[in-house]
Amino acid sequence: MDEWAGDLTIGVGWAYYDGPVGHTEFHQHYAVQICFPSAGLLHIETTDENRSVETVLVIGSNASHRLSTPATIAKILYVEPSLISQSAKRLNVDGIEVPDLSPLQSQAIDNMLAAVQDSRGPDFGLELARVIWPAEASHAFLSIDNRIRRALEKIELSEDLSLNLDQIAMGSGLSASRFRHLFSAQVGMPLKSYLLWIKLQRALQSLAADSSLTNAAHKAGFADSSHLSRTFKRTFGLAPADLNRNANITTRAR
């Protein structure tokens, strides 16, 4: 079984992997990691305990852990912590959590995970996270102010993602401080985090089109391939080079 050769879908603020994984060393990453039960038994080891993923298991941002398992099939969702801010704060204390899900929540998760990759929309990861934490559904792309929507459109159309807060705020007609507050409140994450997810999306899109790591880094606005690899690993816990060439990568734009 080829490790990391499954389906990887990345949206803005989330990424979902479905496929074979293998043993990893202890590591930490920024995104909150949600592991779902699958055909193979996935083992998660932290500094304090070992867990088998027999139900939904959540690993907090920057919690040290590793996959201590032979090659097996896994379903893993990575989520921007600021999109689930209250839950993420609790996880920063506990490190790992087994959510208490109702039968209706469990059924909704099963239905979403059964969907084929092509049917996963731009909010798939956020909607999946909201099933687990319904109280977190109050923000993140709901009823966006036209000034913020125009800023999002500008970012989406821009080939240069080295845009800074002042530049984007000026185009929206807002002061930098007001724009910063309104953007975070309506989009669910800070502008800096949003731009990072867009850059990661573009890098993976280039890699999926058979670009080299260097070309993918430059197209996405990273300084070089090392910068892309470090950022990718800091976010997800693995480097782009760890993805098998047979991995099926897709992106979901809003």
LUMDRENSE-821436 format. One record per residue (C-alpha): residue in one letter; y, x, z. Coordinates in nm, 4 decimals. Example, Ala and Ser with C-alpha at 12.3 -4.5 7.8 and 13.67 -1.06 7.14 Angstrom:
! residues 2
<site><rest>A</rest><y>-0.4500</y><x>1.2300</x><z>0.7800</z></site>
<site><rest>S</rest><y>-0.1060</y><x>1.3670</x><z>0.7140</z></site>
! end
This chain:
! residues 254
<site><rest>M</rest><y>0.0000</y><x>0.0000</x><z>0.0000</z></site>
<site><rest>D</rest><y>0.3355</y><x>0.1467</x><z>-0.1057</z></site>
<site><rest>E</rest><y>0.5773</y><x>0.1479</x><z>0.1882</z></site>
<site><rest>W</rest><y>0.9217</y><x>-0.0104</x><z>0.1351</z></site>
<site><rest>A</rest><y>0.8277</y><x>-0.1408</x><z>-0.2102</z></site>
<site><rest>G</rest><y>0.8999</y><x>-0.5093</x><z>-0.1440</z></site>
<site><rest>D</rest><y>1.1882</y><x>-0.7466</x><z>-0.2153</z></site>
<site><rest>L</rest><y>1.5293</y><x>-0.6464</x><z>-0.0784</z></site>
<site><rest>T</rest><y>1.8138</y><x>-0.8966</x><z>-0.1071</z></site>
<site><rest>I</rest><y>2.1610</y><x>-0.8016</x><z>0.0147</z></site>
<site><rest>G</rest><y>2.4545</y><x>-1.0375</x><z>0.0608</z></site>
<site><rest>V</rest><y>2.7878</y><x>-0.9949</x><z>0.2355</z></site>
<site><rest>G</rest><y>2.7060</y><x>-0.9399</x><z>0.6018</z></site>
<site><rest>W</rest><y>2.3293</y><x>-0.9537</x><z>0.5687</z></site>
<site><rest>A</rest><y>2.0230</y><x>-0.8027</x><z>0.4031</z></site>
<site><rest>Y</rest><y>1.6683</y><x>-0.9380</x><z>0.3930</z></site>
<site><rest>Y</rest><y>1.3525</y><x>-0.7378</x><z>0.3267</z></site>
<site><rest>D</rest><y>1.0110</y><x>-0.8888</x><z>0.2552</z></site>
<site><rest>G</rest><y>0.7288</y><x>-0.6473</x><z>0.1842</z></site>
<site><rest>P</rest><y>0.5296</y><x>-0.3458</x><z>0.3014</z></site>
<site><rest>V</rest><y>0.6687</y><x>-0.1174</x><z>0.5701</z></site>
<site><rest>G</rest><y>0.5212</y><x>0.1746</x><z>0.7618</z></site>
<site><rest>H</rest><y>0.5643</y><x>0.3928</x><z>1.0679</z></site>
<site><rest>T</rest><y>0.9177</y><x>0.5160</x><z>1.1390</z></site>
<site><rest>E</rest><y>1.0605</y><x>0.7561</x><z>1.3943</z></site>
<site><rest>F</rest><y>1.2893</y><x>0.6360</x><z>1.6736</z></site>
<site><rest>H</rest><y>1.6246</y><x>0.5391</x><z>1.5276</z></site>
<site><rest>Q</rest><y>1.9294</y><x>0.3197</x><z>1.5817</z></site>
<site><rest>H</rest><y>2.1355</y><x>0.1198</x><z>1.3370</z></site>
<site><rest>Y</rest><y>2.4472</y><x>-0.0947</x><z>1.3362</z></site>
<site><rest>A</rest><y>2.3034</y><x>-0.4179</x><z>1.1972</z></site>
<site><rest>V</rest><y>2.1206</y><x>-0.6584</x><z>1.4274</z></site>
<site><rest>Q</rest><y>1.7559</y><x>-0.6655</x><z>1.3148</z></site>
<site><rest>I</rest><y>1.5507</y><x>-0.9851</x><z>1.3221</z></site>
<site><rest>C</rest><y>1.1751</y><x>-0.9478</x><z>1.2664</z></site>
<site><rest>F</rest><y>0.9678</y><x>-1.2495</x><z>1.1659</z></site>
<site><rest>P</rest><y>0.5912</y><x>-1.2998</x><z>1.1972</z></site>
<site><rest>S</rest><y>0.4086</y><x>-1.2284</x><z>0.8727</z></site>
<site><rest>A</rest><y>0.0590</y><x>-1.1656</x><z>0.7347</z></site>
<site><rest>G</rest><y>0.0372</y><x>-0.8212</x><z>0.8932</z></site>
<site><rest>L</rest><y>0.1021</y><x>-0.7528</x><z>1.2617</z></site>
<site><rest>L</rest><y>0.4234</y><x>-0.5566</x><z>1.3025</z></site>
<site><rest>H</rest><y>0.4571</y><x>-0.3384</x><z>1.6133</z></site>
<site><rest>I</rest><y>0.8015</y><x>-0.2522</x><z>1.7514</z></site>
<site><rest>E</rest><y>0.8373</y><x>0.0233</x><z>2.0079</z></site>
<site><rest>T</rest><y>1.1504</y><x>0.0706</x><z>2.2190</z></site>
<site><rest>T</rest><y>1.2199</y><x>0.3308</x><z>2.4857</z></site>
<site><rest>D</rest><y>1.0951</y><x>0.0823</x><z>2.7478</z></site>
<site><rest>E</rest><y>0.8185</y><x>-0.1214</x><z>2.5875</z></site>
<site><rest>N</rest><y>0.5920</y><x>-0.1990</x><z>2.2926</z></site>
<site><rest>R</rest><y>0.6007</y><x>-0.5383</x><z>2.1246</z></site>
<site><rest>S</rest><y>0.3916</y><x>-0.7048</x><z>1.8593</z></site>
<site><rest>V</rest><y>0.5877</y><x>-0.9432</x><z>1.6376</z></site>
<site><rest>E</rest><y>0.3938</y><x>-1.2638</x><z>1.6970</z></site>
<site><rest>T</rest><y>0.7117</y><x>-1.4699</x><z>1.7038</z></site>
<site><rest>V</rest><y>1.0749</y><x>-1.4075</x><z>1.6079</z></site>
<site><rest>L</rest><y>1.1908</y><x>-1.0795</x><z>1.7644</z></site>
<site><rest>V</rest><y>1.5528</y><x>-0.9584</x><z>1.7667</z></site>
<site><rest>I</rest><y>1.6669</y><x>-0.5977</x><z>1.8082</z></site>
<site><rest>G</rest><y>2.0315</y><x>-0.5490</x><z>1.9047</z></site>
<site><rest>S</rest><y>2.2878</y><x>-0.3311</x><z>1.7321</z></site>
<site><rest>N</rest><y>2.2265</y><x>0.0392</x><z>1.8015</z></site>
<site><rest>A</rest><y>1.9200</y><x>-0.0301</x><z>2.0178</z></site>
<site><rest>S</rest><y>1.6755</y><x>0.2617</x><z>1.9894</z></site>
<site><rest>H</rest><y>1.3414</y><x>0.1536</x><z>1.8382</z></site>
<site><rest>R</rest><y>1.0764</y><x>0.2373</x><z>1.5821</z></site>
<site><rest>L</rest><y>0.8054</y><x>0.0673</x><z>1.3803</z></site>
<site><rest>S</rest><y>0.4815</y><x>0.1984</x><z>1.5277</z></site>
<site><rest>T</rest><y>0.2426</y><x>0.0436</x><z>1.2834</z></site>
<site><rest>P</rest><y>0.0203</y><x>0.1316</x><z>0.9908</z></site>
<site><rest>A</rest><y>0.1449</y><x>0.0063</x><z>0.6550</z></site>
<site><rest>T</rest><y>0.1765</y><x>-0.3704</x><z>0.6805</z></site>
<site><rest>I</rest><y>0.3777</y><x>-0.6584</x><z>0.5403</z></site>
<site><rest>A</rest><y>0.7005</y><x>-0.7432</x><z>0.7221</z></site>
<site><rest>K</rest><y>0.9869</y><x>-0.9912</x><z>0.6930</z></site>
<site><rest>I</rest><y>1.3092</y><x>-0.8448</x><z>0.8341</z></site>
<site><rest>L</rest><y>1.6675</y><x>-0.9745</x><z>0.8363</z></site>
<site><rest>Y</rest><y>1.9606</y><x>-0.7405</x><z>0.9054</z></site>
<site><rest>V</rest><y>2.2876</y><x>-0.9080</x><z>1.0116</z></site>
<site><rest>E</rest><y>2.6442</y><x>-0.7863</x><z>1.0613</z></site>
<site><rest>P</rest><y>2.6912</y><x>-0.8048</x><z>1.4441</z></site>
<site><rest>S</rest><y>3.0368</y><x>-0.9601</x><z>1.4275</z></site>
<site><rest>L</rest><y>2.8898</y><x>-1.2640</x><z>1.2475</z></site>
<site><rest>I</rest><y>2.6842</y><x>-1.3421</x><z>1.5583</z></site>
<site><rest>S</rest><y>2.9332</y><x>-1.1995</x><z>1.8050</z></site>
<site><rest>Q</rest><y>2.8260</y><x>-1.3776</x><z>2.1240</z></site>
<site><rest>S</rest><y>2.4559</y><x>-1.3139</x><z>2.0676</z></site>
<site><rest>A</rest><y>2.5274</y><x>-0.9548</x><z>1.9635</z></site>
<site><rest>K</rest><y>2.7143</y><x>-0.8891</x><z>2.2888</z></site>
<site><rest>R</rest><y>2.4160</y><x>-1.0113</x><z>2.4896</z></site>
<site><rest>L</rest><y>2.1814</y><x>-0.8000</x><z>2.2789</z></site>
<site><rest>N</rest><y>2.3950</y><x>-0.4918</x><z>2.3414</z></site>
<site><rest>V</rest><y>2.3031</y><x>-0.5357</x><z>2.7072</z></site>
<site><rest>D</rest><y>1.9357</y><x>-0.6259</x><z>2.6711</z></site>
<site><rest>G</rest><y>1.8533</y><x>-0.4407</x><z>2.3483</z></site>
<site><rest>I</rest><y>1.5710</y><x>-0.6735</x><z>2.2482</z></site>
<site><rest>E</rest><y>1.5221</y><x>-1.0490</x><z>2.2627</z></site>
<site><rest>V</rest><y>1.2623</y><x>-1.3139</x><z>2.1851</z></site>
<site><rest>P</rest><y>1.4688</y><x>-1.6273</x><z>2.1125</z></site>
<site><rest>D</rest><y>1.3510</y><x>-1.9540</x><z>2.2656</z></site>
<site><rest>L</rest><y>1.3105</y><x>-2.1603</x><z>1.9486</z></site>
<site><rest>S</rest><y>1.2343</y><x>-2.5293</x><z>1.9262</z></site>
<site><rest>P</rest><y>0.9600</y><x>-2.6573</x><z>1.6914</z></site>
<site><rest>L</rest><y>1.2336</y><x>-2.7797</x><z>1.4550</z></site>
<site><rest>Q</rest><y>1.3958</y><x>-2.4348</x><z>1.4462</z></site>
<site><rest>S</rest><y>1.0596</y><x>-2.2669</x><z>1.3851</z></site>
<site><rest>Q</rest><y>0.9814</y><x>-2.5063</x><z>1.1009</z></site>
<site><rest>A</rest><y>1.3239</y><x>-2.4520</x><z>0.9441</z></site>
<site><rest>I</rest><y>1.2713</y><x>-2.0739</x><z>0.9574</z></site>
<site><rest>D</rest><y>0.9253</y><x>-2.1051</x><z>0.7990</z></site>
<site><rest>N</rest><y>1.0690</y><x>-2.3162</x><z>0.5178</z></site>
<site><rest>M</rest><y>1.3471</y><x>-2.0663</x><z>0.4466</z></site>
<site><rest>L</rest><y>1.1140</y><x>-1.7659</x><z>0.4525</z></site>
<site><rest>A</rest><y>0.8790</y><x>-1.9387</x><z>0.2094</z></site>
<site><rest>A</rest><y>1.1538</y><x>-1.9445</x><z>-0.0546</z></site>
<site><rest>V</rest><y>1.1125</y><x>-1.7022</x><z>-0.3440</z></site>
<site><rest>Q</rest><y>1.3670</y><x>-1.4237</x><z>-0.3834</z></site>
<site><rest>D</rest><y>1.5469</y><x>-1.5808</x><z>-0.6809</z></site>
<site><rest>S</rest><y>1.6234</y><x>-1.8957</x><z>-0.4800</z></site>
<site><rest>R</rest><y>1.8015</y><x>-1.7108</x><z>-0.1974</z></site>
<site><rest>G</rest><y>2.1697</y><x>-1.7971</x><z>-0.2231</z></site>
<site><rest>P</rest><y>2.4728</y><x>-1.5940</x><z>-0.1149</z></site>
<site><rest>D</rest><y>2.4555</y><x>-1.7345</x><z>0.2406</z></site>
<site><rest>F</rest><y>2.0769</y><x>-1.7091</x><z>0.2845</z></site>
<site><rest>G</rest><y>2.0918</y><x>-1.4483</x><z>0.5614</z></site>
<site><rest>L</rest><y>2.3748</y><x>-1.6195</x><z>0.7476</z></site>
<site><rest>E</rest><y>2.2017</y><x>-1.9569</x><z>0.7309</z></site>
<site><rest>L</rest><y>1.8801</y><x>-1.8003</x><z>0.8608</z></site>
<site><rest>A</rest><y>2.0678</y><x>-1.6429</x><z>1.1526</z></site>
<site><rest>R</rest><y>2.2377</y><x>-1.9737</x><z>1.2279</z></site>
<site><rest>V</rest><y>1.9005</y><x>-2.1465</x><z>1.2631</z></site>
<site><rest>I</rest><y>1.8218</y><x>-1.9004</x><z>1.5429</z></site>
<site><rest>W</rest><y>2.1701</y><x>-1.9171</x><z>1.6996</z></site>
<site><rest>P</rest><y>2.3255</y><x>-2.2573</x><z>1.6122</z></site>
<site><rest>A</rest><y>2.6295</y><x>-2.1891</x><z>1.8319</z></site>
<site><rest>E</rest><y>2.7279</y><x>-1.9028</x><z>1.5988</z></site>
<site><rest>A</rest><y>2.7751</y><x>-2.1362</x><z>1.3014</z></site>
<site><rest>S</rest><y>3.1366</y><x>-2.2204</x><z>1.3748</z></site>
<site><rest>H</rest><y>3.2911</y><x>-1.9476</x><z>1.1576</z></site>
<site><rest>A</rest><y>3.1903</y><x>-1.7257</x><z>0.8665</z></site>
<site><rest>F</rest><y>3.3220</y><x>-1.8568</x><z>0.5356</z></site>
<site><rest>L</rest><y>3.4046</y><x>-2.2097</x><z>0.6519</z></site>
<site><rest>S</rest><y>3.7206</y><x>-2.3795</x><z>0.5090</z></site>
<site><rest>I</rest><y>3.8864</y><x>-2.0558</x><z>0.4045</z></site>
<site><rest>D</rest><y>4.2648</y><x>-2.0423</x><z>0.3831</z></site>
<site><rest>N</rest><y>4.3839</y><x>-2.0010</x><z>0.0224</z></site>
<site><rest>R</rest><y>4.5598</y><x>-1.6736</x><z>0.1106</z></site>
<site><rest>I</rest><y>4.2339</y><x>-1.5278</x><z>0.2433</z></site>
<site><rest>R</rest><y>4.0432</y><x>-1.6674</x><z>-0.0527</z></site>
<site><rest>R</rest><y>4.2818</y><x>-1.4900</x><z>-0.2914</z></site>
<site><rest>A</rest><y>4.2286</y><x>-1.1668</x><z>-0.0983</z></site>
<site><rest>L</rest><y>3.8506</y><x>-1.2055</x><z>-0.1294</z></site>
<site><rest>E</rest><y>3.8855</y><x>-1.2633</x><z>-0.5027</z></site>
<site><rest>K</rest><y>4.1014</y><x>-0.9505</x><z>-0.5328</z></site>
<site><rest>I</rest><y>3.8386</y><x>-0.7447</x><z>-0.3498</z></site>
<site><rest>E</rest><y>3.5597</y><x>-0.8856</x><z>-0.5645</z></site>
<site><rest>L</rest><y>3.7432</y><x>-0.7991</x><z>-0.8882</z></site>
<site><rest>S</rest><y>3.8621</y><x>-0.4562</x><z>-0.7765</z></site>
<site><rest>E</rest><y>3.6770</y><x>-0.1526</x><z>-0.9064</z></site>
<site><rest>D</rest><y>3.8390</y><x>0.0623</x><z>-0.6382</z></site>
<site><rest>L</rest><y>3.7355</y><x>-0.0365</x><z>-0.2863</z></site>
<site><rest>S</rest><y>3.9569</y><x>0.2216</x><z>-0.1180</z></site>
<site><rest>L</rest><y>4.1991</y><x>-0.0667</x><z>-0.0589</z></site>
<site><rest>N</rest><y>4.3608</y><x>-0.0620</x><z>0.2821</z></site>
<site><rest>L</rest><y>4.4764</y><x>-0.3413</x><z>0.5107</z></site>
<site><rest>D</rest><y>4.8444</y><x>-0.3134</x><z>0.4154</z></site>
<site><rest>Q</rest><y>4.7709</y><x>-0.3375</x><z>0.0418</z></site>
<site><rest>I</rest><y>4.5527</y><x>-0.6460</x><z>0.0750</z></site>
<site><rest>A</rest><y>4.7809</y><x>-0.8163</x><z>0.3277</z></site>
<site><rest>M</rest><y>5.0843</y><x>-0.7640</x><z>0.1029</z></site>
<site><rest>G</rest><y>4.9123</y><x>-0.9451</x><z>-0.1829</z></site>
<site><rest>S</rest><y>4.8439</y><x>-1.2427</x><z>0.0435</z></site>
<site><rest>G</rest><y>5.2023</y><x>-1.2718</x><z>0.1633</z></site>
<site><rest>L</rest><y>5.1038</y><x>-1.2098</x><z>0.5257</z></site>
<site><rest>S</rest><y>5.1929</y><x>-0.9329</x><z>0.7676</z></site>
<site><rest>A</rest><y>4.9151</y><x>-0.6829</x><z>0.8304</z></site>
<site><rest>S</rest><y>4.8598</y><x>-0.8027</x><z>1.1880</z></site>
<site><rest>R</rest><y>4.8500</y><x>-1.1714</x><z>1.0886</z></site>
<site><rest>F</rest><y>4.6207</y><x>-1.0993</x><z>0.7956</z></site>
<site><rest>R</rest><y>4.3829</y><x>-0.8992</x><z>1.0170</z></site>
<site><rest>H</rest><y>4.3549</y><x>-1.1842</x><z>1.2657</z></site>
<site><rest>L</rest><y>4.3208</y><x>-1.4590</x><z>1.0025</z></site>
<site><rest>F</rest><y>4.0655</y><x>-1.2646</x><z>0.7969</z></site>
<site><rest>S</rest><y>3.8383</y><x>-1.2000</x><z>1.0965</z></site>
<site><rest>A</rest><y>3.8708</y><x>-1.5578</x><z>1.2177</z></site>
<site><rest>Q</rest><y>3.7822</y><x>-1.7120</x><z>0.8823</z></site>
<site><rest>V</rest><y>3.5418</y><x>-1.4637</x><z>0.7255</z></site>
<site><rest>G</rest><y>3.3650</y><x>-1.3860</x><z>1.0520</z></site>
<site><rest>M</rest><y>3.3953</y><x>-1.0088</x><z>1.0365</z></site>
<site><rest>P</rest><y>3.6767</y><x>-0.7504</x><z>1.0225</z></site>
<site><rest>L</rest><y>3.8100</y><x>-0.6470</x><z>0.6816</z></site>
<site><rest>K</rest><y>3.6674</y><x>-0.2958</x><z>0.7261</z></site>
<site><rest>S</rest><y>3.3160</y><x>-0.4339</x><z>0.7796</z></site>
<site><rest>Y</rest><y>3.3519</y><x>-0.6721</x><z>0.4857</z></site>
<site><rest>L</rest><y>3.4522</y><x>-0.3897</x><z>0.2508</z></site>
<site><rest>L</rest><y>3.1572</y><x>-0.1824</x><z>0.3721</z></site>
<site><rest>W</rest><y>2.9083</y><x>-0.4592</x><z>0.2883</z></site>
<site><rest>I</rest><y>3.0626</y><x>-0.4990</x><z>-0.0580</z></site>
<site><rest>K</rest><y>3.0263</y><x>-0.1226</x><z>-0.1153</z></site>
<site><rest>L</rest><y>2.6618</y><x>-0.1294</x><z>-0.0007</z></site>
<site><rest>Q</rest><y>2.5990</y><x>-0.4236</x><z>-0.2320</z></site>
<site><rest>R</rest><y>2.7457</y><x>-0.2369</x><z>-0.5291</z></site>
<site><rest>A</rest><y>2.5497</y><x>0.0780</x><z>-0.4492</z></site>
<site><rest>L</rest><y>2.2199</y><x>-0.1118</x><z>-0.4367</z></site>
<site><rest>Q</rest><y>2.3109</y><x>-0.2985</x><z>-0.7534</z></site>
<site><rest>S</rest><y>2.3552</y><x>0.0355</x><z>-0.9301</z></site>
<site><rest>L</rest><y>2.0298</y><x>0.1705</x><z>-0.7876</z></site>
<site><rest>A</rest><y>1.8501</y><x>-0.1408</x><z>-0.9086</z></site>
<site><rest>A</rest><y>1.9838</y><x>-0.0662</x><z>-1.2570</z></site>
<site><rest>D</rest><y>1.8206</y><x>0.2792</x><z>-1.2401</z></site>
<site><rest>S</rest><y>2.1374</y><x>0.4718</x><z>-1.1589</z></site>
<site><rest>S</rest><y>2.1010</y><x>0.7982</x><z>-0.9744</z></site>
<site><rest>L</rest><y>2.1982</y><x>0.8072</x><z>-0.6074</z></site>
<site><rest>T</rest><y>2.5075</y><x>1.0115</x><z>-0.6994</z></site>
<site><rest>N</rest><y>2.6207</y><x>0.7642</x><z>-0.9664</z></site>
<site><rest>A</rest><y>2.5528</y><x>0.4687</x><z>-0.7369</z></site>
<site><rest>A</rest><y>2.7617</y><x>0.6308</x><z>-0.4627</z></site>
<site><rest>H</rest><y>3.0568</y><x>0.6942</x><z>-0.6920</z></site>
<site><rest>K</rest><y>3.0471</y><x>0.3474</x><z>-0.8486</z></site>
<site><rest>A</rest><y>3.0498</y><x>0.1881</x><z>-0.5034</z></site>
<site><rest>G</rest><y>3.3361</y><x>0.3981</x><z>-0.3715</z></site>
<site><rest>F</rest><y>3.1484</y><x>0.6420</x><z>-0.1495</z></site>
<site><rest>A</rest><y>3.2592</y><x>1.0059</x><z>-0.1504</z></site>
<site><rest>D</rest><y>2.9163</y><x>1.1284</x><z>-0.2608</z></site>
<site><rest>S</rest><y>2.5436</y><x>1.0556</x><z>-0.2313</z></site>
<site><rest>S</rest><y>2.5312</y><x>1.2036</x><z>0.1201</z></site>
<site><rest>H</rest><y>2.8065</y><x>0.9679</x><z>0.2336</z></site>
<site><rest>L</rest><y>2.6161</y><x>0.6710</x><z>0.0893</z></site>
<site><rest>S</rest><y>2.2884</y><x>0.7822</x><z>0.2498</z></site>
<site><rest>R</rest><y>2.4484</y><x>0.8306</x><z>0.5919</z></site>
<site><rest>T</rest><y>2.6212</y><x>0.4927</x><z>0.5782</z></site>
<site><rest>F</rest><y>2.3084</y><x>0.3135</x><z>0.4586</z></site>
<site><rest>K</rest><y>2.0968</y><x>0.4720</x><z>0.7310</z></site>
<site><rest>R</rest><y>2.3579</y><x>0.4007</x><z>0.9993</z></site>
<site><rest>T</rest><y>2.3575</y><x>0.0338</x><z>0.8946</z></site>
<site><rest>F</rest><y>1.9877</y><x>-0.0316</x><z>0.8314</z></site>
<site><rest>G</rest><y>1.7956</y><x>0.2588</x><z>0.9844</z></site>
<site><rest>L</rest><y>1.6610</y><x>0.3957</x><z>0.6560</z></site>
<site><rest>A</rest><y>1.8137</y><x>0.5869</x><z>0.3674</z></site>
<site><rest>P</rest><y>1.8310</y><x>0.4588</x><z>0.0074</z></site>
<site><rest>A</rest><y>1.5807</y><x>0.7308</x><z>-0.0836</z></site>
<site><rest>D</rest><y>1.3292</y><x>0.5666</x><z>0.1539</z></site>
<site><rest>L</rest><y>1.3150</y><x>0.2613</x><z>-0.0702</z></site>
<site><rest>N</rest><y>1.0203</y><x>0.2862</x><z>-0.3040</z></site>
<site><rest>R</rest><y>1.1007</y><x>0.2982</x><z>-0.6768</z></site>
<site><rest>N</rest><y>0.8969</y><x>-0.0208</x><z>-0.7088</z></site>
<site><rest>A</rest><y>1.1222</y><x>-0.2104</x><z>-0.4678</z></site>
<site><rest>N</rest><y>1.2786</y><x>-0.5229</x><z>-0.6175</z></site>
<site><rest>I</rest><y>1.6498</y><x>-0.5135</x><z>-0.5261</z></site>
<site><rest>T</rest><y>1.8871</y><x>-0.8053</x><z>-0.5795</z></site>
<site><rest>T</rest><y>2.2424</y><x>-0.8720</x><z>-0.4603</z></site>
<site><rest>R</rest><y>2.4104</y><x>-1.1997</x><z>-0.3744</z></site>
<site><rest>A</rest><y>2.7857</y><x>-1.2267</x><z>-0.4331</z></site>
<site><rest>R</rest><y>2.9906</y><x>-1.5113</x><z>-0.2915</z></site>
! end
